[in-house]
Amino acid sequence: MINEKNVKLGEVRSGIRELFEYGKLRKSQIGEEDVYDFSLCHPSVPPPERVTLTLQKLLAERDPVELHGYTSAQGDLYTRQAICGYVNKTFGAGVSPDLVYMTCGAAASLTITLNAICNSGDEVLTFAPFFPEYTVFADHAGAKLVPVATKEGSFRIDFDNLERAIKPETKAVIINSPNNPSGVVYSEEEIKKLCATLAECGKKYGTEIYLISDEPYRELVYDDIKVPYIMNYYDKSIVCYSYSKSLSLPGDRIGYIAVNPAMTGCKKVYSAICGAGRALGYVCAPSLLQKLVAEAQGVTSDISVYKSNRDLLCSALTEFGYDVVKPEGAFYLFVKAMEADANAFAERAKKYELLIVPGDSFGVKGYVRISYCVSPEMIKRSLPSFKALAESYKK
């Protein structure tokens, strides 16, 4: 017998991917211009010029054998030094190259980290709404993902719910700020309170509770909002970073794990991360991409496009009668459906060629996710359909 759990995972595609595939089919039927696909978080903004020029230089000047060859299992030392140089200069975190592990993006970072720290029966908390694959990642590590409800309508941390959710079995809490799908950015006050709560509960139960910060959207913030760097607030913290969104490289799969040097036993945790990476086959992240990001620290794509998209959509949808929480970061709107069943609402939206993702899989019923990292032109073309969808409920 083969592993039936993995058969099920392979046979049932994620809801987001299913909608994306439906969109491709629909575009082939009626034309790409007439389908408004807000399903997948695929950046429409091209990578920064620095990325293109660096790639050209690497390919032109570096020895091909060295350029495409293996790096150390945990990643190229020069790249890890470059990351630490930027992180320490920007956030003052004191991260060491010996505590950084290069990965194939944030998904790999989270999978490795959870497999490194979790044992069978452990629980991992996260705040709803959350990225649906967290459930898969935790389950593979032998742990159980426990969603913690946030405040209705604002999706900010409900600390009463958090305290009730923490148990002796709690091994870690995953935060995602800016958040997919709500766009919420946790304030410094919230982060301080979160860290204090974890420290108090850990002391209460005599356990260590890790705080994992999932950071593919760190740079995608608007209106001068700051994202607190978690290592400056909590010793038992681990950062899982991806360049997919900041550099518009979603298909190139490059990121890293950074262990807080202030953590007691940080070297042992890092060894567990190296071991988990080895066991999962996640050693030696793509060599060319490692060399690229080493030269692109602190560089981002033009996020002003996303801000304009956000402002346009928020304004128009609010005018049409939608209940919208204006996001502070990332590139998603989490919008209240106009009926209790978000799946039925998303199905009705298809009649107007709008592809939006029901929020049930994100742990919050009655909402849909709209990914606005698309061309401004598509958003403008889609507005009559959003208006018609809203009016169909008023009738």
C-alpha positions in Angstrom: 0.0 0.0 0.0 1.2 3.5 -0.7 0.6 6.5 1.6 -3.1 7.3 1.3 -2.7 10.6 3.0 -0.4 11.8 0.2 -2.7 10.3 -2.4 -5.5 12.5 -1.0 -3.2 15.6 -1.0 -2.3 14.9 -4.6 -5.8 14.2 -5.9 -7.4 17.2 -4.2 -5.8 20.4 -5.4 -6.0 23.5 -3.2 -9.0 25.7 -3.8 -6.9 28.5 -5.0 -5.1 26.3 -7.6 -8.4 24.9 -8.8 -9.8 28.3 -9.4 -6.6 29.3 -11.2 -7.0 26.3 -13.5 -10.6 27.1 -14.1 -9.5 30.6 -15.1 -7.1 29.3 -17.7 -9.8 27.2 -19.2 -12.3 30.1 -19.2 -9.7 32.4 -20.9 -9.2 29.9 -23.7 -13.0 29.9 -24.2 -13.9 33.5 -24.2 -10.6 35.4 -24.3 -8.1 36.5 -21.7 -9.4 40.1 -21.6 -12.9 39.1 -20.5 -11.9 37.0 -17.5 -11.0 38.8 -14.2 -8.8 36.4 -12.3 -8.1 37.5 -8.8 -7.3 34.0 -7.5 -3.5 33.5 -7.5 -0.9 35.7 -5.8 1.2 36.1 -8.9 3.0 39.5 -8.9 2.1 41.5 -12.0 5.0 44.0 -11.4 8.2 42.9 -13.0 11.4 42.3 -11.0 13.5 45.3 -10.2 16.1 46.3 -12.9 18.8 45.4 -10.3 17.6 41.8 -10.6 17.9 41.7 -14.4 21.2 43.4 -14.5 22.6 41.1 -11.7 21.5 38.0 -13.6 23.0 39.2 -16.8 26.3 40.0 -15.0 26.4 36.7 -13.3 25.8 34.8 -16.5 28.3 36.8 -18.4 31.2 37.0 -15.9 31.0 33.9 -13.6 32.5 30.5 -14.3 29.4 28.4 -15.4 30.7 25.4 -13.4 30.9 27.5 -10.2 27.7 29.5 -11.0 25.5 26.4 -11.4 27.4 24.1 -9.0 26.5 22.9 -5.5 26.7 25.3 -2.6 27.0 24.2 1.0 23.9 22.3 2.1 22.8 25.2 4.2 23.5 27.7 1.5 26.3 29.8 0.1 28.3 31.5 2.8 28.7 34.7 0.9 24.9 34.9 0.4 24.2 34.2 4.1 26.7 36.9 5.1 25.0 39.3 2.7 21.6 38.5 4.3 22.9 39.0 7.8 24.7 42.2 6.8 21.4 43.7 5.6 19.2 42.3 8.4 21.6 43.5 11.1 22.1 46.9 9.6 18.3 47.4 9.1 16.9 45.8 12.2 19.9 45.5 14.6 19.1 41.8 15.2 22.7 40.4 15.3 21.9 37.4 13.1 24.8 35.1 12.3 25.5 33.4 9.0 25.8 30.2 11.0 22.1 30.5 11.9 20.8 31.1 8.4 19.6 28.3 6.1 18.8 29.0 2.5 15.6 27.5 1.1 13.3 27.2 -1.9 11.0 29.9 -0.7 8.7 30.4 2.4 6.8 27.1 2.0 10.1 25.2 2.3 11.2 27.4 5.2 8.0 26.7 7.1 8.0 23.0 6.3 11.6 22.6 7.4 11.1 24.7 10.6 8.0 22.8 11.7 9.7 19.5 11.1 12.7 20.7 13.0 10.9 21.7 16.2 7.7 19.6 16.3 7.1 16.2 17.7 4.0 14.0 17.4 1.1 15.4 19.4 2.4 19.0 19.4 0.1 21.9 18.5 0.9 24.9 16.4 -1.3 28.0 16.7 -2.0 30.5 14.0 -4.4 33.4 13.7 -7.4 33.1 11.3 -7.5 34.0 8.5 -4.3 32.2 7.6 -2.6 30.6 4.5 -4.4 27.3 4.0 -1.2 25.3 3.5 -0.2 25.8 7.1 -2.4 22.9 7.9 -0.6 20.6 5.5 2.9 21.8 6.7 2.0 21.2 10.4 0.4 17.8 9.7 3.5 16.6 7.9 5.6 17.5 10.9 3.3 15.4 13.1 1.7 18.4 14.7 -1.9 19.8 14.7 -2.6 23.3 13.4 -5.0 25.2 15.8 -6.6 28.3 14.3 -7.2 31.2 16.7 -10.1 33.4 15.9 -9.3 37.1 15.5 -11.5 40.1 16.2 -14.5 40.1 13.9 -14.3 42.6 11.1 -10.7 43.8 11.8 -8.9 40.5 12.0 -6.6 41.8 14.7 -5.3 39.5 17.5 -7.9 38.6 20.1 -5.7 37.9 23.1 -8.5 36.3 25.1 -8.9 33.7 22.4 -5.1 33.3 22.2 -4.7 32.6 26.0 -7.6 30.1 25.8 -5.9 28.3 22.9 -2.4 27.9 24.5 -2.0 24.5 26.2 0.9 22.4 27.4 1.0 20.9 23.9 1.5 24.2 22.2 4.9 24.1 20.5 4.8 27.2 18.3 2.7 30.1 17.0 2.9 31.2 13.4 2.3 34.8 12.5 2.0 36.2 9.0 2.3 40.0 9.0 1.5 41.6 6.5 -1.2 38.9 6.4 -2.4 36.7 3.6 -5.4 37.2 3.1 -6.5 40.1 5.2 -3.6 42.6 4.7 -3.4 43.3 8.4 0.0 44.4 9.8 0.5 43.7 13.5 1.5 46.8 15.4 4.5 47.0 17.8 2.0 47.1 20.6 0.3 43.9 19.5 3.7 42.2 18.9 4.9 43.1 22.4 1.6 41.8 23.9 1.8 38.7 21.9 5.4 38.0 23.0 4.6 38.7 26.7 1.6 36.3 26.5 3.8 33.5 25.0 6.4 34.0 27.6 3.9 34.0 30.5 2.1 30.9 29.2 5.4 29.1 28.5 6.4 29.8 32.1 3.0 28.7 33.4 3.2 25.3 31.6 7.0 24.9 31.9 7.3 24.7 28.1 9.1 26.6 25.3 6.8 28.2 22.8 8.5 29.2 19.5 7.3 32.2 17.5 7.6 31.7 13.7 7.3 34.7 11.6 6.3 33.9 8.0 7.5 36.9 6.0 6.9 36.8 2.2 5.2 40.2 2.4 7.5 42.1 4.8 8.3 44.9 2.3 4.8 45.2 0.9 3.4 47.8 3.2 1.7 51.1 2.5 1.2 54.5 4.1 4.6 54.4 6.0 3.5 51.5 8.2 6.3 49.7 9.9 6.5 45.9 10.4 8.2 45.1 13.7 11.1 42.7 13.4 10.2 39.8 15.6 13.7 38.9 16.8 13.9 42.2 18.6 10.9 41.3 20.8 11.1 37.5 21.4 14.1 35.3 22.0 12.5 32.0 20.8 11.8 33.4 17.4 12.5 32.1 13.9 12.1 34.1 10.7 10.9 32.3 7.5 11.5 34.7 4.6 10.9 34.6 0.8 11.9 36.8 -2.1 9.0 35.7 -4.2 6.9 38.9 -3.6 9.5 41.5 -2.8 11.5 40.8 -5.9 8.6 39.4 -8.0 10.3 36.0 -8.3 7.4 33.6 -7.3 8.5 30.9 -9.8 12.2 30.9 -8.8 11.6 29.7 -5.2 14.3 31.3 -3.1 14.2 32.3 0.6 15.8 31.5 4.0 15.3 30.6 7.6 17.0 32.7 10.3 17.2 31.6 13.9 17.3 34.2 16.6 20.9 34.3 18.1 19.3 35.3 21.5 17.5 32.0 21.7 18.7 29.6 24.4 20.0 26.6 22.5 19.9 28.4 19.1 22.7 26.2 17.7 20.8 23.1 18.5 17.6 24.5 16.9 19.7 25.4 13.8 21.1 21.9 13.8 17.6 20.5 13.8 16.7 22.8 10.9 19.7 21.5 9.0 18.7 18.0 9.8 15.1 18.6 8.7 16.3 20.1 5.5 18.4 17.1 4.9 15.6 14.6 5.7 13.2 16.5 3.4 15.7 16.8 0.6 15.8 20.6 0.9 19.6 21.0 0.7 21.5 23.4 -1.5 18.8 25.9 -2.6 19.2 27.0 -6.3 22.7 28.2 -6.7 22.1 30.9 -9.3 19.3 32.4 -7.2 21.4 32.4 -4.1 24.0 34.5 -5.9 21.3 36.8 -7.2 19.7 37.6 -3.9 23.1 38.2 -2.3 23.4 41.2 -4.6 19.8 42.4 -4.2 19.5 42.9 -0.5 17.1 45.8 0.3 15.8 46.0 -3.2 12.1 45.7 -4.0 9.8 45.8 -6.9 7.7 48.9 -7.5 5.0 48.4 -4.9 3.4 51.7 -5.7 1.4 49.8 -8.3 -0.1 47.6 -5.6 -1.0 50.6 -3.5 -2.8 52.2 -6.5 -4.6 48.9 -7.1 -5.6 48.7 -3.5 -6.9 52.3 -3.4 -8.9 51.9 -6.6 -10.5 48.6 -5.6 -11.3 49.6 -2.0 -12.9 52.8 -3.2 -14.9 51.2 -5.9 -16.1 48.2 -3.9 -17.1 50.3 -1.0 -19.1 52.5 -3.3 -20.8 49.4 -4.7 -21.8 48.3 -1.2 -19.2 45.8 -0.3 -17.9 45.5 3.3 -14.1 46.0 2.9 -11.3 46.2 5.5 -8.6 48.4 3.9 -5.4 46.3 4.0 -2.2 47.8 5.4 0.1 45.5 3.5 0.5 42.5 1.1 -1.8 42.6 -1.9 -5.1 41.1 -0.9 -8.6 42.3 0.0 -10.6 40.2 2.4 -14.1 41.1 1.6 -17.3 40.1 3.3 -19.5 38.0 1.0 -23.0 39.3 0.3 -24.5 36.0 1.6 -23.6 33.7 4.5 -22.1 31.1 2.2 -18.9 32.4 0.7 -18.6 29.5 -1.7 -22.0 30.2 -3.2 -21.0 33.9 -3.4 -17.8 33.0 -5.3 -19.8 30.7 -7.6 -22.2 33.5 -8.4 -19.2 35.8 -9.1 -18.1 33.4 -11.9 -21.3 34.4 -13.8 -19.7 37.8 -14.1 -16.3 36.3 -14.9 -14.9 37.3 -11.5 -12.6 34.7 -10.0 -12.4 35.2 -6.2 -11.4 32.8 -3.5 -13.8 31.7 -0.7 -12.4 32.4 2.7 -13.4 29.1 4.3 -10.1 27.5 3.6 -8.4 30.5 5.3 -10.3 29.7 8.5 -12.9 32.4 8.3 -16.4 31.8 6.8 -18.4 34.4 5.0 -15.5 36.2 3.3 -13.7 36.0 0.0 -10.1 36.9 -1.0 -9.4 39.2 -3.9 -5.7 39.2 -5.0 -5.0 42.6 -6.5 -1.4 42.0 -7.6 -2.8 42.2 -11.2 -2.6 44.9 -13.9 -4.4 48.1 -13.2 -6.1 47.7 -16.5 -7.7 44.5 -15.5 -9.0 46.0 -12.3 -10.6 48.8 -14.3 -12.2 46.4 -16.7 -13.5 44.3 -13.8 -15.3 47.1 -11.9 -18.6 46.8 -13.9 -18.7 43.1 -13.1 -18.2 43.8 -9.4 -21.0 46.4 -9.5 -23.3 43.9 -11.3 -22.5 41.2 -8.8 -23.4 43.5 -5.9 -26.6 44.7 -7.6 -27.7 41.1 -8.2 -28.0 40.8 -4.4 -29.9 44.1 -4.1 -32.5 42.7 -6.5 
